[in-house]
Structure formats: C-alpha cells, structure tokens
C-alpha cells in the first residue's frame, strides 16, 4: 500500500515532465499555466465550515489539452490556524466527463507536528479521493459528481476498516442577466453503525449535507479591469447550519 500511495505523487511529477516534453515539441500555445487566489469570508466545503474564519485560497494549475495537474490550498486568518494543502491530477474527456484523483492534506497548525510524507494508513493526515464528474452541456446544464475516499485518514468502522466515504452532488447552472447562477445539492450514502459509536467522514448518517446556490458577477473597476465576485447561501440539514459566504477571485 505504501508503494501505491507513493506512486500517486510519482505520477504527478512524471506527468509534469511529460507535459513539458510534449509542449516543447508542439509549441507553447498548447500549454496553460493558471495561478490564482480567492478571498472568502468562510471556507465551506461540502456543507462543513473549515476554520470558522475568512480564508485565503491560492491555486496553481498546469494544463495540456484535457489533462491538468494542480495544487490548491486554504489558510484561515484567525488563531485557529486551519490549513489545507491539496494536490490533484485530472483528465477531462471532450469537456463533458472529468476523472480526478485528489490528495487532501490538512497540516497541523504546529509546524513541528506536520508529517507530509507520512503515508501509513493509521497515521497519515492525507485523504485520497477518486472522483468522476459529468460537467453538463449547453443543452443539458446539469452536472453530477461522485467522489469516493479510497485511502488515508477516512472515517473507519468499528473494526478499523475504511468506510470508503462517498459524496454525491447534483448541480444546475444558468445565466440570469449576465449573472452566473449555480444551484447544488449534495449528500452521502454512507450510514455508519451508530450503535457501535461510528461516525462517517461527512456525518453521523446517510443523508443530504450540502444544499446551496452561488451567484457570480464582475464589478467593473476600470475600463480594462473587472473584479469577479460571488455570493453563496449554503445549508447543511444534518448539522442544522446555514452559511452566507462572500468571495473575491484574483
């Protein structure tokens, strides 16, 4: 299993080398490199608040055709010191289907406790997820994503077996007077054995954990520069929480 997880990171670096090699043969116009950062009033992921704070979220993605390799992070601005540093690799088929593997890592706020290269299943802070997404089309503005945790710090059963926590999300996208609108509903089919004190990665039982709507537009700052902004209303029925989130993309 150790070889299996190390192989994922090897794929990231080997893929990067292959992309650069192909780029040198086919021309620079085929390669994309996209840096960016979001500033959000709260980091809400699949219906859960991470950090209870405004957050800075940098991103960097290298793409070639349908292939992409990237890094994404989130850093809270309060004393909780919540951090997240993720790596991912994906391939999109004809802009319709995307296959992605993500390495989620939530480092401890105390740097001395961070063990990024610890991949033992009992001690690692990494969670590896495989996901398949249908991205919708102009005629069918519906999206569907299914993600399954297959290794790492996933929730475990009473017998210390991985629960293979699963998240499923259905989305709808539209444009209303130049404002993008995304509506989504997500849930988990995992149903831990509460009699044994089990709790799943997403909650104590199967059900809906993420319902929301995001509206996005641009604020024109100058003739040549517009600032993308978005507002989301998100609720988690299981946790009985609701969030109103504002974000800026740079």
C-alpha positions as CSV (number, residue, x, y, z in Angstrom):
1,X,0.0,0.0,0.0
2,X,2.9,2.3,0.7
3,X,4.0,1.9,-2.9
4,X,0.5,2.6,-4.1
5,X,0.4,6.0,-2.4
6,X,3.9,7.0,-3.3
7,X,3.0,6.1,-6.9
8,X,0.4,8.9,-6.9
9,X,3.0,11.5,-6.2
10,X,5.3,10.0,-8.7
11,X,2.6,10.3,-11.3
12,X,2.2,14.0,-10.5
13,X,5.9,14.7,-11.2
14,X,6.3,12.3,-14.2
15,X,3.1,13.8,-15.7
16,X,4.6,17.3,-15.3
17,X,7.7,16.1,-17.1
18,X,5.7,14.6,-19.9
19,X,3.6,17.7,-20.4
20,X,6.7,19.9,-20.6
21,X,8.3,17.5,-23.1
22,X,5.2,17.4,-25.3
23,X,4.9,21.2,-25.0
24,X,8.5,21.6,-26.3
25,X,7.6,19.5,-29.3
26,X,4.2,21.0,-30.1
27,X,4.6,24.7,-29.2
28,X,3.9,26.9,-26.2
29,X,0.3,27.7,-27.3
30,X,-0.8,24.2,-26.1
31,X,0.3,24.6,-22.6
32,X,-1.5,26.6,-19.9
33,X,-0.4,27.8,-16.5
34,X,-3.1,29.3,-14.3
35,X,-2.2,30.9,-11.0
36,X,-5.0,32.4,-8.9
37,X,-6.3,33.2,-5.4
38,X,-9.7,33.5,-3.8
39,X,-10.5,35.5,-0.7
40,X,-13.6,34.1,1.0
41,X,-15.5,35.2,4.2
42,X,-15.8,31.5,5.1
43,X,-14.4,28.2,3.7
44,X,-17.4,26.0,3.4
45,X,-16.7,22.6,1.8
46,X,-19.5,20.1,1.2
47,X,-21.6,21.7,3.9
48,X,-19.0,22.0,6.6
49,X,-17.2,25.1,7.9
50,X,-13.4,24.7,8.0
51,X,-11.6,27.3,10.0
52,X,-14.6,29.4,11.2
53,X,-12.8,32.3,9.6
54,X,-12.2,34.3,6.5
55,X,-9.7,32.4,4.4
56,X,-7.0,32.9,1.7
57,X,-7.1,30.2,-1.0
58,X,-4.2,30.1,-3.5
59,X,-4.3,27.8,-6.6
60,X,-2.0,26.8,-9.4
61,X,-2.8,24.6,-12.3
62,X,-0.8,23.3,-15.3
63,X,-2.9,22.1,-18.2
64,X,-2.3,20.5,-21.6
65,X,-5.4,19.6,-23.6
66,X,-7.7,17.7,-21.3
67,X,-5.0,16.9,-18.8
68,X,-4.4,19.0,-15.7
69,X,-2.2,18.8,-12.6
70,X,-2.6,21.3,-9.9
71,X,-2.3,22.5,-6.3
72,X,-4.9,24.2,-4.1
73,X,-4.8,25.5,-0.5
74,X,-6.8,27.2,2.1
75,X,-5.4,29.2,5.1
76,X,-7.6,30.6,7.8
77,X,-6.9,34.2,9.1
78,X,-7.9,33.6,12.7
79,X,-6.0,32.0,15.6
80,X,-7.3,28.5,14.8
81,X,-4.5,28.2,12.2
82,X,-6.6,25.9,9.9
83,X,-4.6,24.9,6.8
84,X,-5.2,22.7,3.8
85,X,-2.8,21.9,1.0
86,X,-4.1,19.6,-1.8
87,X,-2.6,18.1,-5.0
88,X,-4.7,16.8,-7.8
89,X,-4.4,15.3,-11.3
90,X,-7.3,15.1,-13.7
91,X,-8.3,14.4,-17.2
92,X,-11.4,15.8,-19.0
93,X,-12.9,13.9,-21.9
94,X,-14.5,16.3,-24.6
95,X,-15.3,18.8,-21.9
96,X,-18.1,16.5,-20.6
97,X,-16.5,13.9,-18.3
98,X,-13.7,14.6,-15.8
99,X,-11.8,11.9,-13.9
100,X,-9.9,13.3,-10.9
101,X,-7.7,12.0,-8.1
102,X,-7.1,14.4,-5.2
103,X,-4.7,14.2,-2.3
104,X,-6.2,16.2,0.5
105,X,-3.8,17.2,3.3
106,X,-4.7,19.2,6.4
107,X,-1.5,20.1,8.2
108,X,-1.4,20.8,11.9
109,X,-1.1,24.5,12.9
110,X,2.0,23.5,14.8
111,X,4.7,23.0,12.2
112,X,6.6,20.6,14.3
113,X,3.7,18.1,14.1
114,X,3.4,18.2,10.3
115,X,4.4,14.9,8.6
116,X,3.6,15.4,5.0
117,X,5.5,12.3,3.9
118,X,3.8,10.0,6.4
119,X,1.5,7.7,4.4
120,X,0.9,4.9,6.8
121,X,-2.8,4.3,6.8
122,X,-3.0,4.5,10.6
123,X,-1.1,7.7,11.0
124,X,-1.3,9.7,7.8
125,X,-3.0,13.1,7.6
126,X,-3.7,12.6,3.9
127,X,-7.1,11.6,2.4
128,X,-7.1,10.3,-1.2
129,X,-10.3,10.6,-3.2
130,X,-11.2,9.4,-6.7
131,X,-14.0,11.3,-8.4
132,X,-15.9,11.2,-11.6
133,X,-17.9,14.2,-12.9
134,X,-20.4,14.8,-15.6
135,X,-19.9,18.5,-16.4
136,X,-23.1,19.1,-18.3
137,X,-23.6,20.7,-21.8
138,X,-25.3,23.7,-23.3
139,X,-28.5,21.6,-23.8
140,X,-28.2,19.8,-20.5
141,X,-27.0,22.3,-17.9
142,X,-26.9,19.7,-15.2
143,X,-23.8,18.3,-13.5
144,X,-23.2,15.2,-11.4
145,X,-20.2,14.4,-9.3
146,X,-19.4,11.2,-7.3
147,X,-16.3,11.1,-5.1
148,X,-15.0,8.2,-3.0
149,X,-12.2,8.3,-0.4
150,X,-10.1,5.2,-1.1
151,X,-7.1,5.6,1.3
152,X,-5.8,7.6,4.2
153,X,-7.5,9.4,7.1
154,X,-11.0,8.5,6.1
155,X,-13.6,7.6,8.7
156,X,-13.3,4.0,9.9
157,X,-15.7,1.3,11.0
158,X,-15.7,-0.3,14.5
159,X,-13.5,-3.0,13.1
160,X,-11.0,-0.3,11.9
161,X,-11.9,-0.7,8.2
162,X,-12.2,2.2,5.8
163,X,-15.8,3.3,5.2
164,X,-14.9,4.5,1.7
165,X,-16.8,7.7,2.4
166,X,-18.7,8.8,-0.6
167,X,-20.1,12.2,-1.6
168,X,-22.6,12.7,-4.5
169,X,-23.6,16.2,-5.8
170,X,-26.1,17.3,-8.4
171,X,-25.8,20.8,-9.8
172,X,-27.7,23.1,-12.2
173,X,-26.1,26.1,-14.0
174,X,-27.7,29.1,-15.7
175,X,-27.1,32.7,-16.5
176,X,-29.5,35.4,-15.5
177,X,-28.9,38.9,-16.9
178,X,-25.1,38.4,-17.0
179,X,-25.0,36.8,-13.5
180,X,-24.0,33.2,-13.3
181,X,-26.1,31.0,-11.1
182,X,-25.2,27.6,-9.7
183,X,-27.6,25.5,-7.7
184,X,-26.4,22.4,-6.0
185,X,-27.5,19.6,-3.6
186,X,-25.1,17.0,-2.2
187,X,-25.2,14.1,0.2
188,X,-23.6,10.9,1.4
189,X,-24.9,7.3,1.1
190,X,-22.7,6.1,4.0
191,X,-24.7,5.0,7.0
192,X,-22.3,4.3,10.0
193,X,-23.3,1.9,12.7
194,X,-24.3,4.4,15.4
195,X,-24.8,1.6,17.9
196,X,-21.0,1.0,17.8
197,X,-20.2,4.7,18.0
198,X,-19.2,5.1,14.4
199,X,-19.3,8.4,12.6
200,X,-18.8,8.9,8.9
201,X,-16.4,11.3,7.2
202,X,-19.3,13.6,6.3
203,X,-21.6,13.0,9.2
204,X,-23.3,10.5,11.6
205,X,-25.7,9.1,9.0
206,X,-26.6,8.9,5.3
207,X,-28.5,12.0,4.0
208,X,-28.3,15.4,2.5
209,X,-25.4,17.5,3.8
210,X,-25.0,20.4,1.3
211,X,-27.7,22.5,-0.3
212,X,-27.0,25.9,-1.8
213,X,-26.9,28.5,-4.5
214,X,-24.0,30.6,-5.8
215,X,-24.4,33.8,-7.8
216,X,-21.4,35.3,-9.5
217,X,-20.7,38.5,-11.5
218,X,-18.0,41.1,-12.1
219,X,-17.6,44.5,-10.6
220,X,-16.1,46.9,-13.2
221,X,-13.2,48.7,-11.6
222,X,-11.7,50.3,-14.7
223,X,-12.3,50.1,-18.4
224,X,-9.8,47.2,-18.6
225,X,-10.2,45.6,-15.2
226,X,-13.2,43.8,-13.6
227,X,-13.2,42.1,-10.2
228,X,-15.0,38.7,-10.1
229,X,-17.2,38.3,-7.0
230,X,-19.6,35.7,-5.8
231,X,-22.1,35.2,-3.1
232,X,-23.3,31.8,-1.8
233,X,-26.1,30.7,0.6
234,X,-25.4,27.2,1.8
235,X,-27.1,25.0,4.4
236,X,-26.3,21.6,5.9
237,X,-29.5,19.9,7.1
238,X,-27.7,17.3,9.1
239,X,-25.7,19.9,11.1
240,X,-28.7,22.3,11.0
241,X,-26.3,25.0,9.9
242,X,-26.6,27.8,7.3
243,X,-23.8,29.9,5.8
244,X,-23.8,33.2,3.8
245,X,-20.5,33.4,2.1
246,X,-18.8,36.2,0.0
247,X,-15.9,35.6,-2.2
248,X,-13.4,37.5,-4.5
249,X,-11.3,35.9,-7.2
250,X,-8.0,37.4,-8.3
